[in-house]
């Protein structure tokens, strides 16, 4: 199951930098996870400074 990024996202890009498969891109006002590419490793969740990422 892919991770999701909530509206708490501050668009810092830390999650995208930590994603080992580049499944996270900058969206409109927040970053988004491509569910087809996400391997559900949790690296992005650990790297988010505001806790905006969770399991879908």
Steps between C-alpha positions, in 0.01 A plus 500: 500500500642836400563788737296821478597858575247714687426869474742548791778485235722810500652418157854475634592205277658290777275206412596508134868509594465188716289290261720223357279448192418867421127442551443847648465815293402858565129553448269797525569640847639176643703198399324187371582129500462299180325188631615293202866569579490503881656191662360588845841508668416789734814701430293804407296480819818493708642794303199730529568773758128573560358148499284556192549148359309189601389165369206518260 
